Amino acid sequence: MANYTITTTDTEETILASVMGDPQEWLTNLIQEKARVKGDSIIANLVTHCNNNEIALAVGRNAQITQAQELGLITTAATLGVPVEE
């Protein structure tokens, strides 16, 4: 499990609090939702790949993400030179 630390100035914290009830909770939800959506996409690609290549599909979400990684179906954004999303 990874832990991420974000440091803001007092001014940034004031601004964030004006648009987010709890900035920590909001950021946690943002990251978890982004991971869920991308995970769904990875699994869809894995299912297609396994069906096209007659490969048994792993059982369970975590196992399927691991299988996709082992099959080389997941590439990091940094490797692809993808810019940071805004």
Backbone atoms as SQL, in Angstrom:
CREATE TABLE atoms (id INTEGER PRIMARY KEY, chain TEXT, resi INTEGER, resn TEXT, atom TEXT, x REAL, y REAL, z REAL);
INSERT INTO atoms VALUES
  (1, 'A', 1, 'MET', 'N', 0.849, -1.173, 0.000),
  (2, 'A', 1, 'MET', 'CA', 0.000, 0.000, 0.000),
  (3, 'A', 1, 'MET', 'C', 0.891, 1.230, 0.000),
  (4, 'A', 2, 'ALA', 'N', 0.508, 2.198, -0.787),
  (5, 'A', 2, 'ALA', 'CA', 1.271, 3.439, -0.868),
  (6, 'A', 2, 'ALA', 'C', 0.605, 4.523, -0.030),
  (7, 'A', 3, 'ASN', 'N', 1.427, 5.378, 0.518),
  (8, 'A', 3, 'ASN', 'CA', 0.943, 6.564, 1.222),
  (9, 'A', 3, 'ASN', 'C', 1.465, 7.778, 0.479),
  (10, 'A', 4, 'TYR', 'N', 0.616, 8.751, 0.269),
  (11, 'A', 4, 'TYR', 'CA', 0.992, 9.973, -0.414),
  (12, 'A', 4, 'TYR', 'C', 0.818, 11.145, 0.540),
  (13, 'A', 5, 'THR', 'N', 1.764, 12.068, 0.494),
  (14, 'A', 5, 'THR', 'CA', 1.696, 13.257, 1.327),
  (15, 'A', 5, 'THR', 'C', 1.665, 14.472, 0.417),
  (16, 'A', 6, 'ILE', 'N', 0.719, 15.346, 0.673),
  (17, 'A', 6, 'ILE', 'CA', 0.590, 16.580, -0.092),
  (18, 'A', 6, 'ILE', 'C', 0.729, 17.735, 0.884),
  (19, 'A', 7, 'THR', 'N', 1.581, 18.662, 0.544),
  (20, 'A', 7, 'THR', 'CA', 1.785, 19.829, 1.395),
  (21, 'A', 7, 'THR', 'C', 1.206, 21.053, 0.698),
  (22, 'A', 8, 'THR', 'N', 0.394, 21.793, 1.422),
  (23, 'A', 8, 'THR', 'CA', -0.179, 23.027, 0.894),
  (24, 'A', 8, 'THR', 'C', 0.195, 24.181, 1.813),
  (25, 'A', 9, 'THR', 'N', 0.114, 25.355, 1.251),
  (26, 'A', 9, 'THR', 'CA', 0.321, 26.545, 2.074),
  (27, 'A', 9, 'THR', 'C', -0.966, 26.806, 2.858),
  (28, 'A', 10, 'ASP', 'N', -0.888, 27.671, 3.845),
  (29, 'A', 10, 'ASP', 'CA', -2.094, 28.046, 4.591),
  (30, 'A', 10, 'ASP', 'C', -3.135, 28.657, 3.655),
  (31, 'A', 11, 'THR', 'N', -2.678, 29.466, 2.718),
  (32, 'A', 11, 'THR', 'CA', -3.588, 30.091, 1.761),
  (33, 'A', 11, 'THR', 'C', -4.261, 29.039, 0.887),
  (34, 'A', 12, 'GLU', 'N', -3.485, 28.081, 0.381),
  (35, 'A', 12, 'GLU', 'CA', -4.065, 27.013, -0.429),
  (36, 'A', 12, 'GLU', 'C', -5.077, 26.194, 0.374),
  (37, 'A', 13, 'GLU', 'N', -4.780, 25.948, 1.626),
  (38, 'A', 13, 'GLU', 'CA', -5.707, 25.198, 2.490),
  (39, 'A', 13, 'GLU', 'C', -7.020, 25.964, 2.661),
  (40, 'A', 14, 'THR', 'N', -6.927, 27.267, 2.842),
  (41, 'A', 14, 'THR', 'CA', -8.128, 28.097, 2.955),
  (42, 'A', 14, 'THR', 'C', -8.950, 28.022, 1.681),
  (43, 'A', 15, 'ILE', 'N', -8.289, 28.121, 0.546),
  (44, 'A', 15, 'ILE', 'CA', -8.980, 28.051, -0.746),
  (45, 'A', 15, 'ILE', 'C', -9.632, 26.685, -0.922),
  (46, 'A', 16, 'LEU', 'N', -8.891, 25.620, -0.672),
  (47, 'A', 16, 'LEU', 'CA', -9.430, 24.268, -0.836),
  (48, 'A', 16, 'LEU', 'C', -10.625, 24.022, 0.075),
  (49, 'A', 17, 'ALA', 'N', -10.530, 24.495, 1.304),
  (50, 'A', 17, 'ALA', 'CA', -11.629, 24.309, 2.253),
  (51, 'A', 17, 'ALA', 'C', -12.896, 25.038, 1.805),
  (52, 'A', 18, 'SER', 'N', -12.730, 26.080, 0.973),
  (53, 'A', 18, 'SER', 'CA', -13.907, 26.815, 0.496),
  (54, 'A', 18, 'SER', 'C', -14.665, 26.073, -0.594),
  (55, 'A', 19, 'VAL', 'N', -14.019, 25.100, -1.251),
  (56, 'A', 19, 'VAL', 'CA', -14.675, 24.336, -2.321),
  (57, 'A', 19, 'VAL', 'C', -14.809, 22.855, -2.009),
  (58, 'A', 20, 'MET', 'N', -14.156, 22.401, -0.939),
  (59, 'A', 20, 'MET', 'CA', -14.215, 21.002, -0.531),
  (60, 'A', 20, 'MET', 'C', -14.494, 20.965, 0.955),
  (61, 'A', 21, 'GLY', 'N', -15.496, 20.223, 1.365),
  (62, 'A', 21, 'GLY', 'CA', -15.791, 20.154, 2.787),
  (63, 'A', 21, 'GLY', 'C', -14.576, 19.714, 3.591),
  (64, 'A', 22, 'ASP', 'N', -13.949, 18.636, 3.154),
  (65, 'A', 22, 'ASP', 'CA', -12.766, 18.090, 3.814),
  (66, 'A', 22, 'ASP', 'C', -11.759, 17.748, 2.724),
  (67, 'A', 23, 'PRO', 'N', -10.738, 18.583, 2.507),
  (68, 'A', 23, 'PRO', 'CA', -9.791, 18.345, 1.422),
  (69, 'A', 23, 'PRO', 'C', -9.157, 16.947, 1.455),
  (70, 'A', 24, 'GLN', 'N', -8.836, 16.423, 2.621),
  (71, 'A', 24, 'GLN', 'CA', -8.237, 15.091, 2.706),
  (72, 'A', 24, 'GLN', 'C', -9.201, 14.030, 2.184),
  (73, 'A', 25, 'GLU', 'N', -10.445, 14.096, 2.614),
  (74, 'A', 25, 'GLU', 'CA', -11.451, 13.132, 2.164),
  (75, 'A', 25, 'GLU', 'C', -11.692, 13.275, 0.658),
  (76, 'A', 26, 'TRP', 'N', -11.751, 14.507, 0.172),
  (77, 'A', 26, 'TRP', 'CA', -11.975, 14.759, -1.243),
  (78, 'A', 26, 'TRP', 'C', -10.846, 14.167, -2.082),
  (79, 'A', 27, 'LEU', 'N', -9.607, 14.395, -1.663),
  (80, 'A', 27, 'LEU', 'CA', -8.454, 13.868, -2.406),
  (81, 'A', 27, 'LEU', 'C', -8.411, 12.346, -2.360),
  (82, 'A', 28, 'THR', 'N', -8.736, 11.765, -1.219),
  (83, 'A', 28, 'THR', 'CA', -8.794, 10.309, -1.101),
  (84, 'A', 28, 'THR', 'C', -9.832, 9.747, -2.066),
  (85, 'A', 29, 'ASN', 'N', -11.027, 10.347, -2.086),
  (86, 'A', 29, 'ASN', 'CA', -12.083, 9.893, -2.987),
  (87, 'A', 29, 'ASN', 'C', -11.671, 10.044, -4.448),
  (88, 'A', 30, 'LEU', 'N', -10.999, 11.134, -4.779),
  (89, 'A', 30, 'LEU', 'CA', -10.546, 11.377, -6.148),
  (90, 'A', 30, 'LEU', 'C', -9.603, 10.267, -6.603),
  (91, 'A', 31, 'ILE', 'N', -8.632, 9.952, -5.783),
  (92, 'A', 31, 'ILE', 'CA', -7.641, 8.934, -6.138),
  (93, 'A', 31, 'ILE', 'C', -8.295, 7.555, -6.241),
  (94, 'A', 32, 'GLN', 'N', -9.154, 7.230, -5.293),
  (95, 'A', 32, 'GLN', 'CA', -9.805, 5.921, -5.319),
  (96, 'A', 32, 'GLN', 'C', -10.714, 5.780, -6.540),
  (97, 'A', 33, 'GLU', 'N', -11.428, 6.822, -6.906),
  (98, 'A', 33, 'GLU', 'CA', -12.306, 6.756, -8.069),
  (99, 'A', 33, 'GLU', 'C', -11.496, 6.647, -9.358),
  (100, 'A', 34, 'LYS', 'N', -10.413, 7.384, -9.457),
  (101, 'A', 34, 'LYS', 'CA', -9.539, 7.303, -10.641),
  (102, 'A', 34, 'LYS', 'C', -9.002, 5.883, -10.776),
  (103, 'A', 35, 'ALA', 'N', -8.584, 5.273, -9.682),
  (104, 'A', 35, 'ALA', 'CA', -8.073, 3.898, -9.712),
  (105, 'A', 35, 'ALA', 'C', -9.176, 2.915, -10.104),
  (106, 'A', 36, 'ARG', 'N', -10.392, 3.118, -9.604),
  (107, 'A', 36, 'ARG', 'CA', -11.501, 2.221, -9.935),
  (108, 'A', 36, 'ARG', 'C', -11.816, 2.271, -11.428),
  (109, 'A', 37, 'VAL', 'N', -11.908, 3.477, -11.971),
  (110, 'A', 37, 'VAL', 'CA', -12.241, 3.646, -13.384),
  (111, 'A', 37, 'VAL', 'C', -11.153, 3.035, -14.264),
  (112, 'A', 38, 'LYS', 'N', -9.901, 3.321, -13.964),
  (113, 'A', 38, 'LYS', 'CA', -8.800, 2.764, -14.757),
  (114, 'A', 38, 'LYS', 'C', -8.747, 1.254, -14.590),
  (115, 'A', 39, 'GLY', 'N', -9.002, 0.755, -13.390),
  (116, 'A', 39, 'GLY', 'CA', -9.033, -0.685, -13.163),
  (117, 'A', 39, 'GLY', 'C', -10.090, -1.365, -14.023),
  (118, 'A', 40, 'ASP', 'N', -11.268, -0.751, -14.130),
  (119, 'A', 40, 'ASP', 'CA', -12.323, -1.291, -14.988),
  (120, 'A', 40, 'ASP', 'C', -11.851, -1.385, -16.438),
  (121, 'A', 41, 'SER', 'N', -11.147, -0.364, -16.894),
  (122, 'A', 41, 'SER', 'CA', -10.631, -0.343, -18.256),
  (123, 'A', 41, 'SER', 'C', -9.571, -1.429, -18.463),
  (124, 'A', 42, 'ILE', 'N', -8.687, -1.582, -17.491),
  (125, 'A', 42, 'ILE', 'CA', -7.650, -2.619, -17.568),
  (126, 'A', 42, 'ILE', 'C', -8.290, -3.996, -17.636),
  (127, 'A', 43, 'ILE', 'N', -9.297, -4.236, -16.818),
  (128, 'A', 43, 'ILE', 'CA', -9.963, -5.543, -16.800),
  (129, 'A', 43, 'ILE', 'C', -10.687, -5.792, -18.122),
  (130, 'A', 44, 'ALA', 'N', -11.328, -4.781, -18.680),
  (131, 'A', 44, 'ALA', 'CA', -11.991, -4.944, -19.981),
  (132, 'A', 44, 'ALA', 'C', -10.971, -5.336, -21.053),
  (133, 'A', 45, 'ASN', 'N', -9.815, -4.680, -21.037),
  (134, 'A', 45, 'ASN', 'CA', -8.753, -5.024, -21.996),
  (135, 'A', 45, 'ASN', 'C', -8.226, -6.434, -21.751),
  (136, 'A', 46, 'LEU', 'N', -8.108, -6.808, -20.484),
  (137, 'A', 46, 'LEU', 'CA', -7.643, -8.146, -20.141),
  (138, 'A', 46, 'LEU', 'C', -8.607, -9.209, -20.651),
  (139, 'A', 47, 'VAL', 'N', -9.902, -9.011, -20.439),
  (140, 'A', 47, 'VAL', 'CA', -10.909, -9.981, -20.884),
  (141, 'A', 47, 'VAL', 'C', -10.819, -10.155, -22.403),
  (142, 'A', 48, 'THR', 'N', -10.715, -9.059, -23.128),
  (143, 'A', 48, 'THR', 'CA', -10.585, -9.134, -24.586),
  (144, 'A', 48, 'THR', 'C', -9.322, -9.890, -24.979),
  (145, 'A', 49, 'HIS', 'N', -8.216, -9.555, -24.344),
  (146, 'A', 49, 'HIS', 'CA', -6.938, -10.207, -24.639),
  (147, 'A', 49, 'HIS', 'C', -7.007, -11.708, -24.350),
  (148, 'A', 50, 'CYS', 'N', -7.546, -12.061, -23.205),
  (149, 'A', 50, 'CYS', 'CA', -7.640, -13.479, -22.831),
  (150, 'A', 50, 'CYS', 'C', -8.564, -14.236, -23.785),
  (151, 'A', 51, 'ASN', 'N', -9.682, -13.652, -24.141),
  (152, 'A', 51, 'ASN', 'CA', -10.602, -14.300, -25.075),
  (153, 'A', 51, 'ASN', 'C', -9.965, -14.480, -26.448),
  (154, 'A', 52, 'ASN', 'N', -9.259, -13.463, -26.921),
  (155, 'A', 52, 'ASN', 'CA', -8.623, -13.536, -28.240),
  (156, 'A', 52, 'ASN', 'C', -7.469, -14.525, -28.285),
  (157, 'A', 53, 'ASN', 'N', -6.858, -14.788, -27.128),
  (158, 'A', 53, 'ASN', 'CA', -5.682, -15.652, -27.083),
  (159, 'A', 53, 'ASN', 'C', -5.913, -16.946, -26.319),
  (160, 'A', 54, 'GLU', 'N', -7.187, -17.237, -26.016),
  (161, 'A', 54, 'GLU', 'CA', -7.561, -18.467, -25.309),
  (162, 'A', 54, 'GLU', 'C', -6.750, -18.665, -24.028),
  (163, 'A', 55, 'ILE', 'N', -6.704, -17.611, -23.221),
  (164, 'A', 55, 'ILE', 'CA', -6.017, -17.621, -21.935),
  (165, 'A', 55, 'ILE', 'C', -7.072, -17.617, -20.848),
  (166, 'A', 56, 'ALA', 'N', -6.901, -18.480, -19.846),
  (167, 'A', 56, 'ALA', 'CA', -7.837, -18.503, -18.721),
  (168, 'A', 56, 'ALA', 'C', -7.735, -17.188, -17.956),
  (169, 'A', 57, 'LEU', 'N', -8.880, -16.640, -17.650),
  (170, 'A', 57, 'LEU', 'CA', -8.951, -15.376, -16.925),
  (171, 'A', 57, 'LEU', 'C', -8.825, -15.632, -15.428),
  (172, 'A', 58, 'ALA', 'N', -7.989, -14.857, -14.771),
  (173, 'A', 58, 'ALA', 'CA', -7.846, -14.960, -13.318),
  (174, 'A', 58, 'ALA', 'C', -9.175, -14.610, -12.654),
  (175, 'A', 59, 'VAL', 'N', -9.360, -15.106, -11.441),
  (176, 'A', 59, 'VAL', 'CA', -10.606, -14.875, -10.710),
  (177, 'A', 59, 'VAL', 'C', -10.396, -13.785, -9.667),
  (178, 'A', 60, 'GLY', 'N', -11.250, -12.773, -9.684),
  (179, 'A', 60, 'GLY', 'CA', -11.185, -11.679, -8.718),
  (180, 'A', 60, 'GLY', 'C', -10.468, -10.466, -9.282),
  (181, 'A', 61, 'ARG', 'N', -10.916, -9.303, -8.862),
  (182, 'A', 61, 'ARG', 'CA', -10.383, -8.043, -9.390),
  (183, 'A', 61, 'ARG', 'C', -8.874, -7.902, -9.190),
  (184, 'A', 62, 'ASN', 'N', -8.385, -8.131, -7.982),
  (185, 'A', 62, 'ASN', 'CA', -6.951, -7.977, -7.728),
  (186, 'A', 62, 'ASN', 'C', -6.136, -8.957, -8.573),
  (187, 'A', 63, 'ALA', 'N', -6.611, -10.199, -8.669),
  (188, 'A', 63, 'ALA', 'CA', -5.910, -11.201, -9.468),
  (189, 'A', 63, 'ALA', 'C', -5.922, -10.822, -10.949),
  (190, 'A', 64, 'GLN', 'N', -7.007, -10.230, -11.413),
  (191, 'A', 64, 'GLN', 'CA', -7.089, -9.835, -12.815),
  (192, 'A', 64, 'GLN', 'C', -6.156, -8.672, -13.122),
  (193, 'A', 65, 'ILE', 'N', -6.049, -7.730, -12.216),
  (194, 'A', 65, 'ILE', 'CA', -5.100, -6.621, -12.414),
  (195, 'A', 65, 'ILE', 'C', -3.676, -7.167, -12.435),
  (196, 'A', 66, 'THR', 'N', -3.365, -8.095, -11.532),
  (197, 'A', 66, 'THR', 'CA', -2.036, -8.720, -11.512),
  (198, 'A', 66, 'THR', 'C', -1.782, -9.471, -12.816),
  (199, 'A', 67, 'GLN', 'N', -2.783, -10.214, -13.293),
  (200, 'A', 67, 'GLN', 'CA', -2.643, -10.953, -14.544),
  (201, 'A', 67, 'GLN', 'C', -2.389, -9.995, -15.705),
  (202, 'A', 68, 'ALA', 'N', -3.117, -8.904, -15.758),
  (203, 'A', 68, 'ALA', 'CA', -2.918, -7.919, -16.823),
  (204, 'A', 68, 'ALA', 'C', -1.493, -7.368, -16.778),
  (205, 'A', 69, 'GLN', 'N', -0.992, -7.126, -15.587),
  (206, 'A', 69, 'GLN', 'CA', 0.378, -6.627, -15.445),
  (207, 'A', 69, 'GLN', 'C', 1.367, -7.677, -15.924),
  (208, 'A', 70, 'GLU', 'N', 1.166, -8.922, -15.519),
  (209, 'A', 70, 'GLU', 'CA', 2.068, -10.004, -15.922),
  (210, 'A', 70, 'GLU', 'C', 2.053, -10.237, -17.430),
  (211, 'A', 71, 'LEU', 'N', 0.927, -9.978, -18.066),
  (212, 'A', 71, 'LEU', 'CA', 0.820, -10.150, -19.515),
  (213, 'A', 71, 'LEU', 'C', 1.308, -8.922, -20.284),
  (214, 'A', 72, 'GLY', 'N', 1.763, -7.908, -19.566),
  (215, 'A', 72, 'GLY', 'CA', 2.285, -6.708, -20.208),
  (216, 'A', 72, 'GLY', 'C', 1.214, -5.778, -20.741),
  (217, 'A', 73, 'LEU', 'N', 0.016, -5.892, -20.199),
  (218, 'A', 73, 'LEU', 'CA', -1.087, -5.061, -20.666),
  (219, 'A', 73, 'LEU', 'C', -1.185, -3.733, -19.936),
  (220, 'A', 74, 'ILE', 'N', -0.373, -3.544, -18.907),
  (221, 'A', 74, 'ILE', 'CA', -0.373, -2.288, -18.155),
  (222, 'A', 74, 'ILE', 'C', 0.982, -1.622, -18.358),
  (223, 'A', 75, 'THR', 'N', 0.940, -0.413, -18.843),
  (224, 'A', 75, 'THR', 'CA', 2.152, 0.380, -19.014),
  (225, 'A', 75, 'THR', 'C', 1.989, 1.646, -18.197),
  (226, 'A', 76, 'THR', 'N', 3.039, 2.063, -17.519),
  (227, 'A', 76, 'THR', 'CA', 2.928, 3.269, -16.709),
  (228, 'A', 76, 'THR', 'C', 2.816, 4.501, -17.604),
  (229, 'A', 77, 'ALA', 'N', 2.109, 5.495, -17.119),
  (230, 'A', 77, 'ALA', 'CA', 1.950, 6.739, -17.860),
  (231, 'A', 77, 'ALA', 'C', 3.311, 7.399, -18.093),
  (232, 'A', 78, 'ALA', 'N', 4.212, 7.296, -17.129),
  (233, 'A', 78, 'ALA', 'CA', 5.535, 7.894, -17.261),
  (234, 'A', 78, 'ALA', 'C', 6.301, 7.250, -18.433),
  (235, 'A', 79, 'THR', 'N', 6.171, 5.931, -18.579),
  (236, 'A', 79, 'THR', 'CA', 6.841, 5.219, -19.663),
  (237, 'A', 79, 'THR', 'C', 6.336, 5.692, -21.016),
  (238, 'A', 80, 'LEU', 'N', 5.046, 5.990, -21.080),
  (239, 'A', 80, 'LEU', 'CA', 4.439, 6.424, -22.335),
  (240, 'A', 80, 'LEU', 'C', 4.638, 7.908, -22.610),
  (241, 'A', 81, 'GLY', 'N', 5.177, 8.641, -21.631),
  (242, 'A', 81, 'GLY', 'CA', 5.354, 10.080, -21.791),
  (243, 'A', 81, 'GLY', 'C', 4.046, 10.842, -21.717),
  (244, 'A', 82, 'VAL', 'N', 3.085, 10.277, -20.986),
  (245, 'A', 82, 'VAL', 'CA', 1.775, 10.917, -20.858),
  (246, 'A', 82, 'VAL', 'C', 1.897, 12.127, -19.932),
  (247, 'A', 83, 'PRO', 'N', 1.376, 13.281, -20.352),
  (248, 'A', 83, 'PRO', 'CA', 1.431, 14.452, -19.469),
  (249, 'A', 83, 'PRO', 'C', 0.527, 14.272, -18.256),
  (250, 'A', 84, 'VAL', 'N', 0.799, 15.013, -17.232),
  (251, 'A', 84, 'VAL', 'CA', -0.016, 14.983, -16.021),
  (252, 'A', 84, 'VAL', 'C', -1.401, 15.500, -16.357),
  (253, 'A', 85, 'GLU', 'N', -2.428, 14.775, -15.888),
  (254, 'A', 85, 'GLU', 'CA', -3.815, 15.204, -16.123),
  (255, 'A', 85, 'GLU', 'C', -4.142, 16.382, -15.238),
  (256, 'A', 86, 'GLU', 'N', -5.001, 17.231, -15.732),
  (257, 'A', 86, 'GLU', 'CA', -5.455, 18.376, -14.940),
  (258, 'A', 86, 'GLU', 'C', -6.870, 18.193, -14.511);
